[in-house]
Amino acid sequence: MDDPWTAALSARQPPPPQGPPVAPMPSMAPPVGPPIAQLQSPYPVVADPQERSRRPWRLFVVAIAVALVAGLFGGVVGSRLASSPAQPPTRVSLAPASGGTGPALPRADGSIASIARAVSPAVVSISAESSGQGGTGTGFVVSPDGYVVTNNHVVESGLNGTIRVSFPDGSSERATVVGRNPSYDIAVLKVSRTELATVVLGDSAAVVVGDTAVAIGSPLGLEGTVTAGIISALNRPVTTGGEAETSFINAIQTDAPINPGNSGGPLANARGEVIGVNSAIATLGSGAGQEGSIGLGFAIPINQVRRIVTEIIETGQSTTPIMGVGVDNDFQEVGARLRSVVAGGPAARAGLAVGDVVLKVDGRPVADGTAFVVAVRAKAPGDSIILTLKSGSSTRQVELVLGSTTSGP
């Protein structure tokens, strides 16, 4: 049976090194800005001392000349005015400051204003609360009958309490959790409404560095806030969350200002299509004086989100690709060394062994264990991948088919 969300979307679709530590955005260590570089004098350096000594004289001569010209001009004008009869003042009728009758200039396609106008009606604010504690975030509507996408960490505090969705018109509805996948930091909510405005999903695989990026959300509870920048980098290996539920994201990096409360909101391209879900920002450590965006924000690519959300709406669950290995986090060299291999799993069937070091995934270099996990999570269960492995002093390539594990409500 066709999924109503997928059908609605298809009808509306238009024809690696480890980064700095990141934090999910409702709660994070206060970041600090980079040190300010010493400013250089804007004045040119004069190499010739005599040349330097002559400059004040030249400036003085120029000043006298300008003064003389101004005085001469003023004398001529003054004498003419004195000999001319007085004229009545000219009366000018000015247009009012507002409420004029002229048409407003249209916003060009691709302008920030046009992007905001296209996306904002489908962006919502989310509050989650349980036992007197909670937080706020952002989400966006993907189906007219009330399906809302957001981050898992936005709704976690309300799983045993109350989750509410507030719409641009000021109204709000209580929401239920349809399903979530902590491995990707994605959750899907449902509200009892119909005929809602929805976003258009783009293609994150078509994004390139330098593209326009627009973030819309509720930073610090300020609903409907629009910020803009560019795509700064792609395929950033980013981890968020705690030890119990850690998310591994093959992230889109942007310098569009993202702050606490933007979590779960859309990152849009110049066509007003959603290309990512804003999820994390970089921090420079705790105890510093600067808080909020430092120009390093990260979004989950929408192509990954699309698969997970479709599975959740159809079944209430979603899948995560696995290899059946454990990674040695203490390994200090380049690559990801295997600490364990699950018997009968995809890696074991492909001949991988403890101690093998993964150097590349599908030809892309792997810097460390985090980058390796992120590269695998960027795939889907059933995908075939090619690993470049180092075993002792020898190097080989191995092809394997990824398995899957299921995340429930």
N, C-alpha and C positions, 0 to 999 in steps of 0.2 A: 504493500500500500504506500502511496506517495506521502511523504512527510509534509505537513502543511507549511512548516518553516522553510524546508528546502524548496517547495514549490513557489512560495512567496518570494524567496530570494532569487530563484532562477528567473522569475517573471520580471524582477526589477534589475537584474544584472545588465550592465551595458555590454551592446553587441561587442693568527687567531690566537693570539695570545690571551691569557687570562686578563680580564679587565680589572678595574679597581673594585673594592668591596661594594656591594649594593645592598639596599634595604627595601623591603616592601613599604608602601607609603603611608599607611595610617600610623605606624610607629617605627621610628628609626632614630639612629644616633644623630645628633645635630652635626651637619657638615660644616666645614670651614672653607673659606675661599682660598685660592692660590695666592702666594706672596706677590705683592705689587712690585713690578720691575722698577728700577731706578730710572727716573725721567732724565732725558738728555736735553741740553739747552737747545731751543729752536733757532738760536742765532748762529750765523755762519762764523767760522773761525777765520780771522785775518792773519795770513802768514807774514806779511810785510809790516814791520813796526811803523815805518814811515807812512805806509798806506793807512794804517790804523789811526795815526796821528792826524792825517789829512781829513778823515771822515767827519769829525765834528765841524770843521771849517766848511766843508761842502754842505753839510746839513744846515749850517747857519746861513750860508749864502742862499740856499734854496728857500729857507724860511723867510728871509728878507724879501726875496723876489716875490714869493707868494703874497706876503703882506702888502708890498707895493702894488701888485696887480689888483689885489682885493680892494685896497684903498682907492686906486684910480677908478675901478669899476663902481665902487660905492659913491665916489664923488660925482661921476657922470650921471648915474641913475638918480642920485639925490637932486642934482640941479635940474634934471628933466622933470622930476616929480614936483619940484617947487614951482616950476613955470607952467605946469599943466593944471587945468581946472579940476576940482574935486569931482570924482565919479561916485554914483550911488553903488552900494555893495551889490554884488551879484547874488541872487538867491538860487539855491540848488535844492531840488527835491530828491531826497534819498529814499531808496527802497527800505522797507521795514526789515529789522533784524531777523524776524521769523514770520511765517505765515504768508510768504510771498506767493504770487500766482504762477511763477515760472516752474517748469517741470524739473524734477530732481534728476541729476545726471545718473545714468545707469551704471551699476558696478560691472566691470568687465568679468567675463568668464575666467575662472582661475584665480580671481582676487581673493584675499582672505575673507572679505565680506561675503562673497558669493559662496565660499566653502562653508562658512559659519551658518549662513542662511539655509543651506541644503542639509546640514548634518544636525544642527542644534535641536530641531523639533523632536528628534528621536533619542536625545541624550537625557538621562534621568539621574537623580541623586538617590543614594541608597544609605539607609541607616540600619545598623544591626545592634541589638542590645540583648543582654542576658544577665540577670542577677545584678542589675545596676551598672554594668560595665558594657562598653561597646565602642563603636566607631562609625565613621562615615566614609563613603566612597562614591564612585560613579559607575554607571552602566549605560548600555544602549539597547534599544529595542530592535530585534531582528525579525519579528513576526507580528503582523497586525493583531493577532489574537493573544498577545501578552507575554511572549517569551523575551527575557532580558538577559544579556550576557554581561558578566562582570568578573572580577578576580575572586578566586577562592578565599584569599586572605581578607577580603572585604566582608564576606558573609560569615566567616568562621565564628565570630563572637556571638552571632545570633542563631546558631544552629539549634540551641536549646532554649531560645527565647523568641524575640520578635524581629522580623525584617520588614522594613517598609520602603516603598519606592515612591519618590516624589517626582511629579511631571512638570514640564515647563510652565503649564498653566497654573501651578500652585496647588493642584490637587494631589492626593497621595492614596496609595492602596497598600494593604498588607500583602506580602509576597511569600510564596513557598519555594523551597529549594527542589528543583527537578532533579538535579544531579551535579556533581562536581568532580574535578580531577586535580588533586593537589600537586601531582607531578608536573603539571603544566600551569598551575595557578589559575585555573578556569572554573567558573561556576555558572549555572543557568538557573534563573528564577522564572516564576510564572505569576502573573497578576490576572485578576478576573476583569479584563477589559478587552474590547474589540475595536477595530478600525483605528488602531494606533499608527502614528507615523513611524516609519522604519528607516534604517540606514541602508545604503548600498555597499556591499562588500566588494573590495577590489582584489587584486592579485599581488600578494607580497613578493612573489618570485620575480615580478617585473620592476620592483623598486631598485633604484640606483642611488649611489651616494650623490648628494647635492639636490635631490628632489625636494620640493616643498613639503613641509610637514606641519599639520595643524592639530593641536591637542585641545579637546573640549571636555570640561568637567567641572568639578566642584572643589577646587583646592581650598582647604581650610573652611569648608562649608559655603564658599561663595559660588552659588549655582550659576551655570551658564557661562563660566569664564573661558575665554578663547585666547590661546597663545600660539605663536607661530615660530617656525625656524626651518631647518632643513634636515634631511637624513644625513647623519654624520658618519655612520659606519653600518655594516651588515655583519651578520653571523658572529655577534659578540657572545661568548660563553658566559652566562650570568646565572648565579644561584641566589635564591631568596628563601625565606622561611627558616624554620628551626630544624633540629635533628630529626624530629618525629615526621615532619612533612616538609621535605625540601623540594623546591621547584628548580628544575634545570631548563633554562630558556636559551634558545638559539636566537638571540634578541636583535631587534632593529634599534640602533642607537640614534637619538635625536637631540638637538640642542634647543628644541622648543621647550620653554619653561614648564616643568612638571613638578608639582609639589604635593605634600600629603593631602589626600582627598581626590586627587586625579586618578587614583588607582581604579582600574576597571573601565576607564573611559576610552573613547575612540581616538586613534591617531589617524588622520585623514590625509589624502594626497590632494593635488591641485584640482582633481575632478570631483572632489567631495566624496570619494570612495574610502571606506575604512580599510586601512592596510595593517593595522596592529591594535593591540589592546595594551594601554599604558599600565605598567606593572611595577617598575622599580626605578630608583634614582641612585646614583653613586654618592658615597659619603667619603669624607677624608678623616674620619675618626671622631670619637666622642670627646666632649669637654671643650669643644671650640665654640667660638662666638657666633658663627654664621649658620643660619638654618635655611632650609629650602633648597631650591634649584641652584645647581652650579653649572648647568648646561650639559649635564650628562644623564639623560633619561633613557629608559629602555622599555621597549614594547614587544609583546609576543606577536610574531607574524600571523596575519589573519588566515593564511592557508592552513596552519596548524590548528588554529582556533576553529575554523570551519568544520574540520573533520571531527573534532572532539564534541562540538556543540550539536552537530547532526546526530551523532551516536547517542548523546544524552537525551535529546528530544525524542528520538525513536525508541530508546530502550530504558532510559533512566540511568544508564551506565556508559562508560567510555573505556577505551583500551589504550595501553601504553606499550610501545615496542620494547622488547628485552632481548638480551643475548645469552643470559644465564652465566654471568661472570661477576666477580667482585674485583674492585680496583684497589691497588695499594696506594693509599693517600700519602704515604711517607716517601714515595719514590721521588728523588730529586733531579733525575735526568729528564731529557726531552722524551715525551711519549707517555703512555699509560701502561704500567706494568700490571699484569693480571695476578691478583692475590688468590683467587679461587675460581674454579670452573665447575658449574653445576652438572652433575652426571645426567646424561640424556638430554641436556639443553641444546639450543642452537649452536653455541660455541663448541661444546664437546663433540657434537656430531660433525662439525667442520674440522676437527682435529686440533683445536686450540688447547694449550696446556698452561698450568701455573708457571709463572716466570716469563711468559711471552710478553713482549712490549709492543703495543700498538703504536705505529708511527703515523699512519694515515688512514682515513676513512673515505673511500671513494676518491682517492687522490688528494684530499685536503689534509695538510699536516695537522697532527694532534700535538698540542703543546704539553698537556698534562691530563690527569684523570678527569677533571671537570670538563675540559674541552671534548674528551672522548664521550662522556655520558651525554653531553649536549648534542653532539653529532649524531648519536644513535637516536635520541629523543626527537630529532628533527625529521626522522623517518616515520613510517607507519607500519604496524604489524603486517607481516607478509612480504615486506619489501626485501629485495636482495641487495646486499652491500658487499663491497670488496675492501678487505682489510690488508694493509701492508704491515707485516709483523717482523720483529727481530727476535730470533731465538739464538741466544749465545752470540756467535760471530756471524751467523748467516741471516739473510733476509729473504722473505717469501711473501707471496700474495695468496689470500684465502677468500673465497666467496662463501657467504652464508645467508640464510633466510631468517629474518627476525621473527621471534615469537611474540607473545603478548601476555599482558596481565590486565586485569579489569579493575577499574575504580568505580565504586558504588556511590549512592546518594550521600 
